[in-house]
Amino acid sequence: MTRPHARPAARPAARPARGPLDRLRRGVGLAVGLVLAVTVAAGHAAPAHADHQRLPSGRTLVPYVVERGDTASGLAVRFGAWTAEIVSHNHLGRDGALRVGQRIEIPVVRRRGTPAQPTRTRMWQHPDRDREKVRRVIAGAARNHGVDPQLALAVAWQESGWQMDVVSSADAIGAMQVLPSTGRWMEHYAGRDLDLRRTGDNAKAGVLLLRVLSRHTQRRAHKIGAYYQGLGAVRRHGLYGETRTYVSNVEAIKRRLEAGRPPA
């Protein structure tokens, strides 16, 4: 595997650079898992004063920050939850209205036979304090936005080695190597300005981009490749040779992290 922070200073001219037009073809959202959405009708929505103790057994509460375009029913589809339970648990009222930036909890329905508290491999921690801080921030941003933390961390390691002071020859910034044009576009989904030189905002922009790509690519290899190559170029040309190497590296890093091992 190539060193993640030893990427070439410039990419071959034959491959179109990532740019705003590639990104503007992307949408937002991550469809996963069990679909249990129900329509919120005025006669069936739980009252706004319902308390948290009335949730049935077999629910795992997942924290979430509402983004532009989110609806209770859409979140139910994405996370595998009941729309009515999202509405009642978060006291959203009879119309189930959500506000951008609102913090809610999603009562995810566990699949039959899964344990109440799934066992997780302990995440490997970097001995360098600065890189460990970056790792924690990226993992937290990924969880908040419904993106696989290990995938986000693998991309960030391949891009920068979890270093915030990296700026590429194409002006991609920080741990997630986000282009300024992409950062401005991700502000629409974040609902606020993003400073890509701040660890939290850089992580948020990169994670949101991964989430956007998940809506428009069915194959994980294409999602990872589009982060590097641009979605439009992947659709027009498939994965370039260097992109395939990039994807292989990211997937290998992800497997190592999932096993609780260092990324390289």
Residue pairs with C-beta under 8 A, 6 or more apart in sequence:
1 249
1 252
1 253
1 264
2 245
2 249
3 161
3 264
4 157
4 158
4 159
4 160
4 161
4 249
4 253
4 263
4 264
5 160
5 161
5 163
5 166
7 159
7 168
9 168
9 169
10 169
10 170
11 17
11 170
11 242
12 242
15 229
15 233
15 240
15 242
16 230
16 233
17 170
17 230
18 170
18 179
18 182
18 228
18 229
18 230
18 233
19 179
19 181
19 230
20 181
20 182
20 185
21 232
22 230
22 231
22 232
22 233
23 181
23 182
23 185
23 209
23 212
23 230
23 231
24 185
25 216
25 231
25 232
25 235
26 209
26 212
26 213
26 215
26 216
26 231
27 212
27 215
27 216
28 67
28 68
28 69
28 189
28 208
28 211
28 212
28 215
29 69
29 74
29 78
29 211
29 212
29 214
29 215
30 78
30 146
30 147
30 211
30 214
30 215
31 77
31 78
31 214
31 215
32 78
32 79
32 80
32 146
33 79
33 80
34 80
34 109
34 111
35 77
35 80
36 76
36 80
36 81
36 82
36 109
37 73
37 74
37 76
37 77
37 82
37 83
38 44
38 73
38 76
38 82
38 83
38 84
39 73
39 83
40 72
40 73
40 83
40 84
40 87
40 95
40 96
42 94
42 95
44 84
45 84
45 87
45 88
45 93
45 94
45 95
45 96
46 54
46 84
46 85
46 87
46 88
47 88
47 94
48 88
48 91
48 92
48 93
48 94
49 91
50 88
50 89
50 91
52 89
54 88
55 85
55 89
55 107
58 109
58 110
58 116
59 85
59 107
59 108
59 109
59 110
60 107
60 108
60 110
61 105
61 106
61 107
61 108
62 79
62 105
62 106
62 108
63 103
63 104
63 105
63 106
63 143
63 144
64 75
64 79
64 103
64 104
64 105
64 106
64 144
64 146
65 101
65 102
65 103
65 104
65 144
65 145
66 98
66 99
66 100
66 101
66 102
66 103
66 104
67 100
67 145
67 189
67 190
67 191
68 100
68 188
68 189
68 191
69 189
70 98
70 100
71 96
71 98
72 83
72 86
72 87
72 92
72 96
72 98
73 83
73 96
75 81
75 86
75 106
76 82
76 83
76 86
76 106
78 146
79 106
79 108
79 146
80 108
80 109
81 106
81 107
81 108
81 109
82 107
82 109
83 96
85 107
86 92
86 96
86 104
86 106
86 107
87 93
87 96
89 105
89 107
90 104
90 105
92 98
92 104
98 104
100 191
101 191
101 192
110 116
121 258
121 259
121 260
122 260
123 135
123 139
123 149
123 257
123 260
124 257
124 260
124 261
124 262
124 263
125 132
125 135
126 132
126 135
126 162
126 262
130 163
130 164
131 161
131 162
131 163
133 199
134 156
134 162
134 163
134 164
134 175
134 199
134 203
135 153
135 162
137 199
137 200
137 203
138 149
138 152
138 153
138 156
138 162
138 175
138 176
138 203
138 206
138 207
139 149
139 152
139 153
140 203
141 147
141 152
141 200
141 203
141 204
141 206
141 207
142 148
142 149
142 151
142 152
142 153
142 203
142 207
142 210
143 149
144 207
145 204
145 207
145 208
145 211
146 211
147 207
147 210
147 211
147 214
150 254
150 257
150 258
151 210
151 224
151 250
151 254
152 203
152 206
152 207
152 210
153 162
153 253
153 254
153 257
153 263
154 250
154 251
154 253
154 254
154 257
154 263
155 176
155 206
155 210
155 224
155 227
155 250
156 162
156 175
156 176
156 203
156 206
157 253
157 263
157 264
158 246
158 249
158 250
158 253
159 166
159 172
159 175
159 176
159 177
160 166
160 174
160 175
160 176
160 177
162 175
163 175
164 174
164 175
164 197
164 199
164 202
166 173
166 174
166 175
166 177
167 173
167 174
168 177
170 179
171 179
171 180
172 178
172 179
173 179
173 180
173 183
173 196
173 197
173 202
174 196
174 197
174 199
174 202
175 199
175 202
175 203
175 206
176 202
176 203
176 205
176 206
176 207
176 209
177 206
178 186
178 196
178 202
178 205
178 206
178 209
180 196
182 205
182 209
183 194
183 196
183 201
183 205
184 194
186 194
186 204
186 205
186 208
186 209
187 193
187 194
189 208
189 212
190 201
190 204
190 205
190 208
194 201
194 202
194 204
194 205
195 201
196 202
196 205
209 227
210 223
210 227
213 223
213 226
213 227
213 231
214 223
216 226
216 231
217 223
217 226
217 231
217 234
220 251
221 239
221 247
221 251
222 234
222 239
224 246
224 247
224 250
224 251
225 234
225 239
225 243
225 244
225 246
225 247
226 234
228 243
228 246
228 247
229 239
229 240
229 243
229 246
233 240
234 243
239 247
253 263
253 264
256 262
256 263
256 264
257 263
